[in-house]
Amino acid sequence: MNIAQLIQKYKGKIDRLDLEILIAHSLGKTREFVLIHAENSITSNQSAAINKLVKRRIKGEPIAYLTGHKEFYGLDFIVNKHTLVPRPETEMLVELALSEISNFKFQISNYCIVDVGTGSGCIITSIVKTLQQTVNHKLTTRNFYATDISKEALKTAKSNAKLHGVEKKIKFLHGNLLAPLFDASCFMFHAPCSMIIVANLPYLSAEIYQSAPIDVKKYEPKSALYSAEAGLAHYCELLTQLKTSHQSFSMFHVSCFLEISPEQKIPLTKMIKNIFTAAEISFEKDLAKKWRVCKIEIC
């Protein structure tokens, strides 16, 4: 059997693009190779491996879990059942954080950048990798932190940081949201400082989670998707922690970038004002023109 015959075999059973990706993955080739060399023969072992992956995909398992990889911000990331599959809209957090840094009038050494609920580590790794290539300042673990309550997710995040050569620049901390950061033994940044927080925490309400596609609801970790209180419980806890810490440490400015669900714009604004009465709040839309990121500035 050759590649063309295999594609014909599964016609109508699986999306053509998905099939091409799975064939390429199984052959250790690129998708372009599959398209150009459709006449190439495949072995019975390769055919069996592809068949197993196709069956799993038909059941709804995400392509990223089947291949173990997903592109994000132009970089390749390892993903698995312990992490969310990185979404294109989450790249906004990277872009906004980098923009915030570029607008900062002091050296980057005066910044502390924290990725809360890092998961695969795609956000913080993308930020550090970009800065490493563009900023003429020495980047250290006093600048970059990533936290997660899942030890397995942190292992994946560390692997991804190592994959892109930035593992020595990021301090990975296990714990709930900001709690491990402000442990006296972990918080290495010298006050006063300006902090940037990026967070793609669980924000799906019960209703939205229940209506999510099967590849999301059945396979991705619920703990990284669902949040109580109409999807805002995790962000409420994060901001409450931040308020306590902001009063204890000499941080002269904090910028938070939070990925959200579009319908949360009004209730989130009310929640933020209840915690930080003087905070400046703004929102950014994604490419689909939906509210996707909330920016909070706290002085």
SVG drawing of the C-alpha trace seen along z (x, -y; Angstrom):
<svg xmlns="http://www.w3.org/2000/svg" viewBox="-25 -55 49 60">
<polyline fill="none" stroke="black" stroke-width="0.4" points="0.0,0.0 1.2,-3.5 0.3,-6.8 -2.4,-7.7 -4.1,-4.4 -4.0,-4.8 -5.6,-8.3 -8.3,-6.8 -8.9,-4.0 -9.9,-6.6 -11.8,-9.0 -14.9,-10.2 -13.9,-8.7 -11.6,-11.3 -10.7,-14.9 -8.2,-14.9 -5.9,-17.4 -5.9,-15.4 -5.1,-12.2 -2.2,-13.8 -0.8,-15.0 -1.1,-11.6 0.5,-9.9 3.4,-12.4 3.8,-11.9 3.9,-8.1 6.4,-8.2 8.6,-10.7 8.1,-13.1 6.5,-16.5 3.0,-16.9 4.5,-18.4 6.4,-15.1 3.1,-13.2 1.5,-15.5 4.4,-15.4 5.3,-11.7 1.8,-10.1 3.2,-7.2 5.7,-6.2 5.0,-2.7 4.4,-2.2 5.2,0.9 2.6,3.0 3.9,1.8 3.6,-1.9 0.0,-1.1 -0.9,0.5 0.5,-2.5 -1.5,-4.9 -4.6,-2.8 -4.4,-3.0 -4.0,-6.8 -6.9,-7.2 -9.2,-5.2 -8.3,-7.4 -8.9,-10.5 -12.3,-9.2 -13.2,-8.9 -12.4,-12.6 -8.9,-12.6 -7.1,-15.9 -4.5,-15.7 -2.0,-17.4 -2.3,-14.5 -1.9,-11.9 1.3,-13.5 2.5,-14.9 3.2,-18.3 1.5,-21.6 2.8,-24.8 2.4,-28.1 3.8,-31.5 5.9,-29.9 7.5,-27.4 6.9,-23.7 5.7,-22.5 5.3,-19.2 1.8,-18.6 0.1,-15.7 -3.0,-14.8 -1.7,-16.9 -1.8,-20.1 -4.2,-22.1 -3.6,-22.1 -2.3,-25.7 -4.8,-27.8 -4.0,-30.6 -5.9,-33.2 -3.6,-32.6 -0.8,-34.1 -2.4,-37.4 -1.0,-37.1 2.5,-36.8 2.1,-39.7 0.6,-42.0 3.3,-41.1 6.1,-41.8 4.5,-45.1 4.3,-46.0 8.0,-45.2 8.9,-47.2 7.0,-50.3 8.8,-50.0 11.3,-52.9 13.7,-51.0 15.9,-47.9 14.2,-44.6 16.1,-43.7 13.5,-45.9 10.7,-43.6 9.4,-40.4 7.3,-38.3 5.0,-35.6 3.1,-33.0 0.4,-31.7 -1.0,-28.3 1.7,-27.7 0.5,-24.3 2.7,-23.4 4.8,-26.5 4.1,-27.8 3.4,-31.4 6.4,-32.0 8.7,-30.1 7.6,-32.1 8.1,-35.4 11.6,-34.5 12.6,-33.0 11.6,-36.2 13.3,-38.4 16.5,-36.3 16.6,-37.0 15.8,-40.7 16.8,-42.2 20.4,-43.2 20.1,-42.6 21.1,-39.6 18.0,-37.6 17.9,-35.6 15.5,-33.6 15.0,-36.8 13.0,-38.0 10.9,-35.0 8.6,-32.7 6.0,-30.0 3.7,-28.4 1.3,-25.5 -0.6,-23.4 0.0,-20.3 3.4,-18.7 3.0,-16.8 2.2,-20.0 5.3,-21.6 7.4,-18.7 6.1,-19.3 6.7,-23.1 10.3,-22.4 10.8,-20.1 9.5,-22.7 11.7,-25.4 14.7,-23.1 13.6,-22.3 13.9,-26.0 17.0,-26.6 15.5,-28.9 15.2,-26.5 17.9,-28.3 16.0,-31.6 12.7,-30.5 12.1,-29.5 9.3,-26.9 7.3,-26.8 4.8,-24.2 1.7,-25.5 -1.6,-27.3 -1.5,-30.4 0.7,-33.1 1.2,-31.4 4.6,-29.7 6.0,-32.9 5.7,-34.9 7.2,-32.3 10.3,-34.1 12.5,-31.3 11.3,-31.5 10.8,-35.2 14.2,-36.2 13.3,-39.6 14.6,-42.6 12.0,-45.1 10.9,-47.6 9.9,-46.1 7.3,-46.2 5.5,-42.9 3.7,-41.5 1.3,-38.6 0.1,-36.5 -2.6,-34.0 -4.7,-31.6 -6.5,-30.0 -9.6,-27.8 -12.4,-30.2 -15.2,-28.0 -18.5,-28.2 -20.4,-25.0 -22.8,-25.7 -20.0,-26.4 -17.9,-23.5 -20.9,-21.1 -21.4,-22.4 -17.7,-22.1 -16.7,-19.8 -15.9,-16.2 -12.2,-16.6 -12.1,-19.3 -14.5,-17.9 -13.5,-14.2 -9.7,-14.5 -8.3,-17.8 -7.9,-18.2 -11.1,-19.6 -9.1,-21.2 -7.5,-23.4 -10.8,-24.4 -13.7,-24.6 -14.0,-27.2 -16.9,-27.9 -18.7,-31.1 -19.6,-31.5 -16.0,-30.7 -14.4,-33.4 -13.5,-31.6 -9.8,-31.1 -9.4,-34.7 -11.0,-35.9 -8.6,-33.9 -5.7,-35.1 -6.5,-38.8 -7.2,-38.3 -3.8,-36.7 -2.3,-39.6 -3.9,-42.2 -2.5,-40.6 1.0,-40.3 0.9,-43.8 0.5,-45.2 3.4,-43.1 6.0,-43.7 7.3,-46.9 5.8,-46.6 5.3,-50.0 3.3,-48.7 1.6,-45.5 0.1,-44.7 -2.1,-41.6 -3.1,-40.0 -5.9,-37.5 -7.4,-35.3 -11.2,-35.2 -14.5,-34.1 -16.2,-37.0 -19.3,-37.0 -17.2,-37.6 -16.3,-41.2 -19.0,-42.9 -18.9,-40.5 -15.1,-40.4 -15.0,-44.2 -17.2,-44.3 -15.2,-41.7 -11.9,-43.5 -13.3,-46.8 -14.4,-45.0 -10.8,-43.9 -8.8,-46.8 -11.0,-49.9 -8.4,-52.1 -7.3,-49.6 -7.3,-50.6 -9.2,-48.0 -9.2,-47.5 -10.1,-44.7 -8.7,-43.4 -10.5,-41.5 -9.2,-38.5 -9.1,-38.0 -12.7,-36.8 -13.6,-40.2 -14.5,-38.7 -13.4,-40.0 -10.5,-37.7 -8.0,-39.4 -8.5,-41.6 -5.7,-44.0 -5.5,-45.2 -3.0,-47.9 -2.4,-48.3 -0.2,-51.0"/>
</svg>
